[in-house]
Amino acid sequence: MNKTVNALVEQLQLLPHPEGGFYRETYRSSISRVPHAEFSIAEKRNTSTAIYFLLTKGNFSAFHRIKQDELWHHYLGDAIAIHTISPEGVYAKLLLGKDLNRNEFPQHIVKGGFWFASETIGEFALAGCTVAPGFDFADFDLPSRSKMLDLFPEHSEVISRLTR
């Protein structure tokens, strides 16, 4: 990793994330409520959570999904390509970044239930992700490459590249 990335990991106290990249939870609402029936846990759920999320060149966030909407915010570095596949199989790609002239957007919402993966288009990118209702690993689905290919064979190129 380069000096800037090492400094970010150290200063922000980031840890490796199971999907790829580095993260640290920075916020978990003290307000909680009983979740909607679609969530996998029956106890109260925090209404919102937020993380720092760092991607580096050659490291990606593998296709996964959660049940909640996830709002991405771009903070530093290069743009991030966010790849989504809807439950119906529609693929889309958006660039999360600050250069509006290059069709980058500083925020992006990934809808709950969509499969998504991400990768930096440069050396590194620091983003934030806010989830509501709050994130819980009980709702985290990180499938194998073969499962994703079985579900969406028409997207084999991007799935093969962004799964493990």
C-alpha positions in Angstrom: 0.0 0.0 0.0 1.2 3.5 -0.7 2.0 6.1 2.0 -1.4 7.9 1.8 -3.3 4.6 2.1 -1.2 3.5 5.0 -1.8 6.8 6.8 -5.6 6.6 6.2 -5.7 3.0 7.6 -3.7 4.1 10.6 -5.4 7.5 11.3 -8.9 6.3 10.8 -8.2 2.9 12.5 -9.6 0.9 9.5 -9.8 -2.9 9.5 -10.1 -5.3 6.6 -13.7 -5.8 5.5 -15.0 -9.4 4.6 -16.2 -8.1 1.2 -12.8 -6.4 0.5 -11.4 -3.0 1.3 -11.0 -1.5 4.7 -13.7 -0.1 7.0 -14.5 1.2 10.5 -18.0 1.9 11.9 -18.2 5.5 12.9 -21.8 5.8 14.0 -24.6 3.6 15.3 -27.7 5.4 16.3 -28.7 5.1 19.9 -32.4 5.2 18.7 -33.7 1.7 17.9 -37.0 0.3 16.7 -38.5 -3.1 15.9 -37.5 -3.9 12.3 -39.8 -4.6 9.5 -40.7 -8.3 9.1 -38.3 -8.6 6.1 -35.2 -8.4 8.4 -33.7 -11.5 9.7 -33.4 -10.5 13.3 -36.5 -10.0 15.6 -34.9 -7.8 18.2 -34.7 -4.0 18.0 -32.6 -2.5 15.3 -30.6 0.7 15.4 -32.2 3.2 13.1 -28.9 4.1 11.2 -25.2 3.2 11.0 -22.3 4.7 9.1 -18.8 3.6 8.2 -15.6 4.8 6.5 -14.8 2.5 3.5 -11.5 2.5 1.8 -10.8 0.8 -1.5 -7.3 0.5 -3.0 -6.0 -0.4 -6.5 -6.3 -4.1 -7.1 -8.7 -4.6 -4.2 -12.4 -4.6 -4.7 -15.6 -4.9 -2.7 -17.1 -8.2 -3.9 -20.7 -8.6 -5.0 -23.0 -8.8 -2.0 -26.3 -7.5 -0.8 -28.1 -6.2 2.3 -31.8 -5.6 2.9 -31.5 -1.9 3.6 -30.8 1.0 1.4 -27.1 2.1 1.5 -26.1 5.7 0.9 -22.5 6.2 -0.4 -20.6 9.4 0.0 -17.3 10.2 -1.7 -14.6 11.8 0.6 -11.0 11.5 -0.9 -9.1 10.0 -3.7 -10.2 8.6 -7.1 -13.7 7.8 -8.2 -15.3 4.5 -7.3 -17.2 2.4 -9.8 -20.3 1.0 -8.1 -21.8 -2.0 -10.0 -25.4 -3.1 -9.2 -27.6 -5.9 -10.3 -31.3 -5.5 -9.4 -33.3 -8.5 -8.1 -34.7 -8.7 -11.7 -31.2 -8.9 -13.2 -30.7 -5.4 -14.5 -27.1 -4.3 -14.4 -26.0 -0.7 -13.9 -22.7 1.1 -13.2 -22.3 4.5 -11.5 -19.2 6.5 -10.8 -19.0 7.9 -7.2 -16.6 10.9 -7.1 -16.3 14.6 -7.2 -15.8 15.4 -10.9 -19.3 16.2 -12.2 -17.8 17.0 -15.6 -16.8 13.3 -15.9 -20.3 12.0 -14.9 -19.2 11.3 -11.3 -21.6 11.9 -8.4 -20.6 12.6 -4.8 -23.5 10.5 -3.4 -25.2 7.4 -4.6 -28.0 5.2 -3.1 -27.8 1.4 -3.6 -31.3 0.1 -3.0 -31.9 -2.6 -0.5 -32.0 -6.1 -2.0 -29.7 -5.1 -5.0 -26.5 -7.0 -5.5 -23.5 -4.6 -5.6 -19.8 -4.5 -5.9 -17.3 -1.6 -6.1 -13.8 -0.8 -7.2 -11.6 2.3 -7.3 -10.8 3.5 -10.8 -7.4 4.8 -9.6 -5.0 4.2 -6.7 -7.4 4.6 -3.8 -10.7 6.0 -2.7 -12.2 6.8 0.7 -16.0 6.8 0.9 -18.6 6.7 3.6 -21.6 4.4 3.7 -24.8 5.1 5.7 -27.3 2.4 6.2 -30.9 2.7 7.5 -32.2 0.8 9.3 -28.8 0.2 10.8 -26.5 -2.4 9.3 -26.2 -5.9 10.9 -24.1 -8.7 9.6 -27.2 -11.0 10.0 -28.5 -9.3 6.8 -25.2 -9.5 4.9 -25.2 -11.9 1.9 -21.8 -12.5 0.3 -22.3 -15.2 -2.3 -19.7 -17.3 -4.1 -18.8 -16.6 -7.7 -20.6 -19.8 -8.8 -23.9 -18.7 -7.0 -23.8 -15.3 -8.7 -23.1 -16.8 -12.1 -26.0 -19.2 -11.6 -28.3 -16.3 -10.8 -27.0 -13.9 -13.5 -25.1 -15.7 -16.3 -25.7 -12.8 -18.6 -23.4 -10.6 -16.4 -20.5 -13.2 -16.3 -17.7 -10.7 -17.1 -18.4 -8.3 -14.2 -19.3 -11.1 -11.8 -16.2 -13.1 -12.6 -14.1 -10.0 -12.0 -15.8 -8.8 -8.8 -16.4 -12.0 -6.8 -14.1 -14.4 -5.0 
